[in-house]
């Protein structure tokens, strides 16, 4: 499994665990303590998200994705032009044979 995907799963798992714990806190503790725990979890998630989005690995992955997208677009254009040229050449040859017959 890719490291980036593991990080996403970890964040989702932590979020799910936090929601579960916060739900338990509301049943067992006073609302003020539950709200504080919930606010702490939000702060932790925000900090983690910023760390991931500002990391060098994330920035590299985004740059590589952008490059790959550009290359795929260029390849698609090239293939489309090659197919069109092939169609034109085939028509030209077919017309020559039709006239020669």
Phi, psi and omega in degrees: 000140182292147182300318179299319180293322177300318180297320178296314179297321178297316180295318179295318179297318178296318178298316179297316178298318181297318178297319179297314179296319179296322178295321177294320181299322181294332179277325187263330187244178177285157183299329180294315179294320179296318179296320179296316179298318179296316179297322177297320179295319178298315180299316180298317180295319179297315179298315180296317179299318178296319179300315182294314183289337179265359183288153180297321181297319179295317180296321176296316180298319178296318179295318179294322178296318179296317179297314180298319179298317179295319180295320179294320179297317179295319179295320178298316178298315180298316180296318179299317179294320179295319178296316180297319178296321179294319178298315180297316180296319180296319178296317180299315179294318180298321179293321179297316179293324180294321180288325181288336182282000000 
